[in-house]
Amino acid sequence: MADTTSPALARFRIILWTLVVVAAVAATVVFFTRQGPNAPLGVTGKPFALESTQGGTFTEASLKGTPSLVFFGYTHCPDVCPTTLAESAAWKEQLGLSPEQLRIIFVTVDPARDTRNVLADYLSSFPGTIGLVGTDQQTADAKASFGVMSEATAPDADGYYLVNHTASVFLINRDGRFEGTIAYGESKDTAVAKIRKLIAS
């Protein structure tokens, strides 16, 4: 049977489905950026507890109080992690922010190699950065809290391996709630504008 759908009706259907997709995307954005007492701490609101290189235990409740840039990575990372940490420090310096105004938090996804001491030594090159480390289960809990993925590659003959991981920086406001992300490779001007908005919220 021949298709009897008129061009006008076909265009209407395309427009309708486009609006549906746009509405769905908008609803997702609203869900992840909603504010108020019902918004979860962090990103998903799932609890976690990690050891801090500054001493003590850091949990989802510890996100409250100071706006934060949270990044997941590992000390053996050859490029993405040191680049992101250096950029985060540069953004903070450009805005003239103190640790009381903005925290930089680095969570390791490689607890097998990144002990607290290893992490603290690594982060000495990025003064003021808070390092967080835990057991495999604690690390999995923290990843779930932020919706982060990571996977180790097959080790080489010497046992060395890389870890593929989420490379976004998470923006957490002073109420401990998710504000958005800075993508790896995002322009400096855009990143600084997002941080300026974060600390003003």
C-alpha positions as CSV (number, residue, x, y, z in Angstrom):
1,M,0.0,0.0,0.0
2,A,1.3,3.5,-0.9
3,D,2.2,5.9,1.9
4,T,-0.6,8.4,2.0
5,T,1.0,10.6,4.7
6,S,1.0,14.2,3.5
7,P,4.2,16.3,3.5
8,A,2.6,18.7,6.0
9,L,1.7,15.9,8.4
10,A,5.1,14.4,8.1
11,R,6.7,17.8,9.0
12,F,4.3,18.1,11.9
13,R,5.4,14.7,13.2
14,I,9.0,15.6,12.9
15,I,8.5,18.9,14.8
16,L,6.4,17.0,17.5
17,W,9.1,14.4,18.1
18,T,11.8,17.1,18.1
19,L,9.9,18.9,20.9
20,V,9.6,15.7,22.8
21,V,13.4,15.1,22.6
22,V,14.1,18.7,23.6
23,A,11.7,18.4,26.6
24,A,13.3,15.2,27.7
25,V,16.8,16.7,27.6
26,A,15.5,19.8,29.5
27,A,13.9,17.6,32.1
28,T,17.2,15.8,32.6
29,V,19.1,19.0,32.9
30,V,16.6,20.3,35.5
31,F,16.9,17.0,37.4
32,F,20.7,17.2,37.7
33,T,20.8,20.9,38.5
34,R,17.8,21.4,40.7
35,Q,18.4,23.3,43.9
36,G,16.7,23.4,47.3
37,P,16.3,21.1,50.3
38,N,15.3,18.1,48.1
39,A,18.4,18.1,46.0
40,P,20.9,15.3,46.9
41,L,24.3,16.0,48.3
42,G,26.9,15.5,45.7
43,V,25.4,14.2,42.5
44,T,23.3,11.2,43.3
45,G,23.1,11.5,47.1
46,K,24.6,8.1,47.7
47,P,26.7,8.0,50.9
48,F,30.5,7.5,50.8
49,A,33.4,7.7,53.2
50,L,37.1,8.2,52.3
51,E,40.3,9.0,54.0
52,S,41.6,12.5,53.5
53,T,45.2,13.5,52.9
54,Q,44.4,16.4,55.3
55,G,43.4,14.0,58.0
56,G,40.1,12.4,59.1
57,T,37.3,11.0,57.1
58,F,35.6,12.8,54.2
59,T,31.9,11.9,53.5
60,E,29.1,13.3,51.3
61,A,28.2,15.6,54.3
62,S,31.8,17.0,54.1
63,L,30.9,18.5,50.7
64,K,28.8,21.2,52.6
65,G,30.4,24.5,53.6
66,T,32.7,25.4,50.8
67,P,32.2,25.3,47.0
68,S,34.3,22.5,45.5
69,L,35.8,21.3,42.3
70,V,35.8,17.5,42.5
71,F,37.9,15.4,40.1
72,F,38.4,11.6,39.9
73,G,41.8,10.2,38.7
74,Y,45.0,8.5,39.8
75,T,48.6,9.4,40.4
76,H,50.0,7.2,37.5
77,C,47.8,9.1,35.0
78,P,50.1,10.3,32.2
79,D,48.2,13.3,31.0
80,V,44.5,14.0,31.9
81,C,45.0,14.1,35.7
82,P,48.0,16.3,36.0
83,T,46.6,18.6,33.3
84,T,43.2,18.9,35.0
85,L,44.8,19.5,38.5
86,A,47.1,22.2,37.0
87,E,44.2,23.9,35.2
88,S,42.1,23.8,38.3
89,A,44.8,25.5,40.3
90,A,45.2,28.1,37.5
91,W,41.4,28.8,37.4
92,K,41.4,29.3,41.2
93,E,44.5,31.6,41.1
94,Q,43.0,33.6,38.2
95,L,39.9,34.3,40.4
96,G,42.1,35.1,43.4
97,L,40.3,32.5,45.6
98,S,41.5,31.2,48.9
99,P,41.0,27.6,50.1
100,E,38.1,28.9,52.2
101,Q,36.4,30.2,49.1
102,L,37.0,27.2,46.8
103,R,38.3,23.7,47.4
104,I,40.0,21.4,44.9
105,I,39.3,17.7,45.7
106,F,41.1,14.8,44.0
107,V,39.6,11.3,44.4
108,T,41.8,8.4,43.4
109,V,40.2,5.6,41.4
110,D,43.3,3.4,41.8
111,P,43.5,2.6,45.5
112,A,45.7,-0.4,44.8
113,R,48.7,1.9,44.0
114,D,47.5,5.2,45.5
115,T,47.9,4.9,49.3
116,R,47.3,8.0,51.4
117,N,51.0,8.7,51.5
118,V,51.5,8.3,47.8
119,L,48.5,10.5,47.1
120,A,49.7,13.2,49.6
121,D,53.2,13.2,47.9
122,Y,51.7,13.5,44.5
123,L,49.4,16.3,45.4
124,S,52.3,18.3,47.0
125,S,52.9,19.5,43.4
126,F,49.3,21.0,43.6
127,P,49.3,22.8,47.0
128,G,46.0,23.0,48.8
129,T,44.4,20.1,46.9
130,I,42.6,17.6,49.1
131,G,43.2,14.0,48.2
132,L,40.7,11.3,49.0
133,V,41.4,7.5,49.1
134,G,39.7,4.4,50.3
135,T,39.4,0.7,50.0
136,D,38.1,-0.9,46.8
137,Q,34.5,-0.8,48.2
138,Q,34.8,2.7,49.5
139,T,36.1,3.8,46.1
140,A,33.2,2.1,44.4
141,D,30.8,3.9,46.8
142,A,32.4,7.3,46.0
143,K,32.2,6.6,42.2
144,A,28.5,5.7,42.5
145,S,27.9,8.9,44.5
146,F,29.2,11.0,41.6
147,G,28.2,8.7,38.7
148,V,31.8,8.1,37.8
149,M,33.1,5.2,35.7
150,S,36.6,3.8,35.8
151,E,38.3,0.6,34.4
152,A,41.9,-0.6,34.6
153,T,43.5,-1.7,31.4
154,A,45.4,-5.0,31.1
155,P,48.8,-4.8,32.7
156,D,51.9,-5.0,30.6
157,A,54.8,-7.4,31.2
158,D,56.1,-5.2,34.1
159,G,52.7,-5.1,35.7
160,Y,52.1,-1.4,34.8
161,Y,48.5,-0.5,33.8
162,L,46.5,2.6,32.9
163,V,43.0,3.4,34.2
164,N,40.3,4.8,31.9
165,H,38.0,7.1,33.9
166,T,35.5,9.9,33.8
167,A,37.4,13.1,33.1
168,S,34.9,15.8,34.1
169,V,35.4,18.2,37.0
170,F,32.3,18.2,39.2
171,L,31.1,21.6,40.5
172,I,29.7,21.3,44.0
173,N,28.1,24.4,45.7
174,R,28.5,25.5,49.3
175,D,25.4,23.5,50.2
176,G,27.1,20.3,49.0
177,R,24.9,20.0,45.9
178,F,25.7,19.4,42.3
179,E,25.9,22.5,40.0
180,G,27.3,21.2,36.8
181,T,30.6,20.0,35.2
182,I,33.7,21.3,33.4
183,A,34.6,19.0,30.6
184,Y,38.2,18.0,29.9
185,G,39.6,20.4,27.4
186,E,36.9,23.0,28.0
187,S,38.1,26.6,27.3
188,K,39.6,28.5,30.2
189,D,37.1,31.4,29.8
190,T,34.1,29.0,30.0
191,A,35.6,27.1,33.0
192,V,36.3,30.4,34.9
193,A,32.8,31.7,34.2
194,K,31.3,28.5,35.6
195,I,33.5,28.7,38.8
196,R,32.6,32.4,39.2
197,K,28.9,31.4,39.1
198,L,29.5,28.5,41.5
199,I,31.1,30.6,44.2
200,A,28.4,33.3,43.9
201,S,25.5,30.8,44.4
